[in-house]
Amino acid sequence: MSAVTREELLLRLFGSDAYMNAFADYYIRGLEVAINAFSVFEDLLQNNASCAIPDMQVEQWRERVIPNFKGMQQNAREAKDNLLRGKTSTMRSAAGNLRGISKDMDGIGWDWWREIDSSYWKQYVEYSNIAEQMGSNIYYTLSNYWHSGEVIKESITGPVSEAELRAQLKPGETYPI
């Protein structure tokens, strides 16, 4: 497949409704895992007064992070709804919110995750990593931020199979375009 063809099909994929909905689903699920995990931790905290997690960290998660995560979930749901009406700006916003989450989390501790079953963390990381990669691809595509040839670099976009790309061919197009 030529680089030009691959680039065109990647842009179609990253701007497709199916790809954007899949991103939103991973995003919502990852946030849900974190919210549920913190709830499990809070239950543990109430039953275990000797927990060594600093009160400030717990309060930041309770008062700041969890409400933000719930708002981000709602934004992703709205993005899916708006996508049905052909509006992609909310999806671009949701993807941008995810891209900025690491900056928002500076100075907020993650120690409490060690106090609960590690399966929560593993699931959160799995969903979040997938959503982060997809969200970045969507954000760059919808914002027209890709530099020439950049979208074909798997080190930036993550791997995409040729079968996924072929599925982006328009009716009547033949491979290669």
N, C-alpha and C positions, 0 to 999 in steps of 0.2 A: 504494500500500500504506500502510495507516495505521501510525502510529508504534507503536501497541500490538501490531499484528500483526508488524511488523518486529522489535520487541524480543523477542517470544515465539519467533519463528523463529531469530533470532540466538542466543538462549540454547540452543535445541535443537541448533543447528549446533555451537556451541562446546563443548557437552557430549556430542556424539555420538562413538561409537566410531571412526567413519571419520575424523573431524577429529583426534581424539587420536592415532590411529595415524599419520596423515600428519605431524603435529607431531613425533612420536617419530622417524619416518624421516628428516625433515630435520635434526633434532637430531643423530642418530647419524651421518649423512653429513657434517655440518659438522665434528663432532669428528674423524671419520676423516680428513678432508682436512687438518686441522691436525696430527694425529699423523703422517700420511704426509709432509707438508711439512717437519716438523721432522726427520724421518728423512733426507729429501733434504738438508736443511741440514747435518745431522751428517756425512753422507757427504762433502759439499763441504768441511766444516771439516777433516776428516781429510786431505783432499788439498790443502788450501790453508792453510798455516800463517800467511799474512799477512792473514787475515780480521780486520776491524776491530771485530767485535762483542765487547763486553765479556764476559769469562769469567763474571762474576757473572750476567749475563742468560742465558747458555747454561746455566749450572748451575741457575738457577731453573726454566727450562723443563724441563730434564732431570729434576730431582729433585722438582719440585713440580707444575708445570702438566701435563705429559704423564701422570703417574700419576692426577692429578685428572680429566683428560679421559677416561681409560680407565674410571675409576670412574663418571663421569657417563654414559658410553655403556652400561655395564652396568646402571645404574639405569634408563635409558630402555628397555632391552630387557626388564627385569623389569616395568616399567610396562605394556608391551605384553602380556606374558604374563598379568599380573594382570588386565588389562582383559578378557581372554577369560573370566575367572572372575567378572566383574562388580565387581571391586575397582578403584576410581578413585583411592584415596589415594596410590598409588605414582606415578600419572600427575601428580597435583597436586604431589607432591614433585619429580618430574623438571622440571615446568614452573617450579616455584619455584627449583630449582637454577640453571636457565638465567637466570632473572631476576636472580639474585645474582652471576652470573659476573663482571660488570664490576667489582663491588666487590672480588672476590677477586683481580682482575688489577691492581689499583692498585699501582704501583711496579714492575711487571714489564715489561720492555722488549719491544718488538715489532720491533726493528730487523732482526733476522735474516731476516724475511720478504723484505726487499729484496735479499737475497743469492741468492734462488732465483727460478725462473720465476714471473712475476706471475700466471699462470693459477691457481696454488694459492690466492693471496690472494683473487682474484676469486671463485673457487668457494666458499671458506670464508665470505666475506662474504655471498654470495648465500644459501647454505644457512642461515647463522646468523641473518641478518635475517628470513628467513621463519619459522624456528623460534622466534625471539624474539617476533615478533608473535603467532604462533599460541599459543605458550606463555603469553603474558600473557593472551590471551583465555580460555584454558583455566583458568589459575590463578584469575582473577577469577570465572569462572563456577562452578567447583567449590567455591570458597571463599565464594560468595555475597557478593562484595565490590562488585558493581556498584551505583552509585547510580542512582536513578530516571532513566531517559532516557539514561544515559551510554553504554550498549551500542550505541545507534543512531548514535553519532558516529563516522564513518569516520576522523576524525583520531585517534581512540583505538584502534579495532579494526582499522583497515585496510579496504580496500574488499571488499565481499561482493556478488556479483551477485544479482539477483532470482531467477534460475534456481537458484542454490545454496540460496536461502531456500525456494523452492517445493519443493525436494527434501526439505525437512524436514517437510512436511505429513504427518500421520498418515493411515493408510488410512481412507477415508471422509470425511476433512475436505475442505472445498472452499475455494477461494481467493476472496476473503480470509476468514480465520477471524475 
